[in-house]
């Protein structure tokens, strides 16, 4: 597979999953929403820790690599994304504590 150990300063995939800007705009318009309302609703319903700028970056396809990976996995095994990925409630305080403990133990290496 990937025998080259050289670490590139960038990643370019042959295929990317992108948000279709026109379709997204049509959908939110039909729902009488704007991007800010969509952001507020998504953040509230899913408890996401993302800024509006970061959210818009996702919608404008500037940071879509995780979506590309999820789509590719589901496509290769011929299932819908929600067949293998699920929304899971996270204990935020517990997760913060675990990250802080990891940083104390291993430093800022990831």
N, C-alpha and C positions, 0 to 999 in steps of 0.2 A: 504494500500500500504506500504510505508516505515515508519512504526511506531517507528523504532529505531532512537533516536535523537543523538546517539553517532557518532561523526565525526571522520572517519578513516583518518589516515595520507596518504592514498593512495586510488586509484580507480582501480578496476579490473572489466572489463566487460566480460560477457560470449562470446560475439562476438565483433570482431574489424574489421574495414575496413583497409586493408593494401595495399600499393602500391606493385604491382607485379614487383619485380626488373628486372626479365628477360624480361618481356614484355615491360617495360619502356625502357630498354636498346635497345631492338630491334627497337622500334619506333624511338627513337632519333638517332640511327645509320642510319636508313633508311632515315631520314631527314638531314643527314650529320651534326648533332649537337653533342655537348658534353654537360655535365651537366652545365658548365659555360655559354655556349650559351643559353641553356634552361632558366637558371636563369636570364640572362640579358634580354631575350625576355619577359619573364613573368613579371619581375619587370617593364620594360619599358611599355608594353602594358596595364598592370593593375595598375600601379603606386603603387605597394606594397612596404610597409616599412618593409623590411625583409633583414637580412644579408645573405650572401651566406651560412654561417654556419647554420643559422636557416632554410634556404631553404633546404639544404641537410638533415637536421634533419627530415623535413617533408617527404622527399623522402625515407629516410631510416627508416621510421615508428617509429620515436622516439617521435613524438608529433602529433598523428593522431586523437585525441579524437573528435575534431569538425567534421571531415570527417565521423567518425563513427556515430555520432549523426545525421548528415544530411542524410546519407545513410539509417539509421534505420527508420527515419521518412518517407522518400520516399518509402522504401520497404514495410512498414506496410500498407500504403495507396495505394500501387501498382501503383506508377507513377515514371517517370524518375526524377532524381534530378533537371534537368533544367526545369521541369514542375512547380515546386513550389519554387525554389530558383532562384534569378536573380542577375545579376551583376548591381550594382547601383553606379553611380558616386557620390563621396563624396567631399564636399567643405572642403578640408583639413584644411585650416586656421580657418574656422568656427568651425570645430570639435576640433581643438587644443584649441581654446578659451573656448569652452564649457567644456572641460576636466579641464582646468586650473581654471575656475570658480568653478567647482564642487569640486576640490581639496582644494581651498581656503575656501569654505563653509563647507565641511565635513572632510577635512584632507585626509590622505593617507589610508583610510579604504576601498579602492576598486578601 
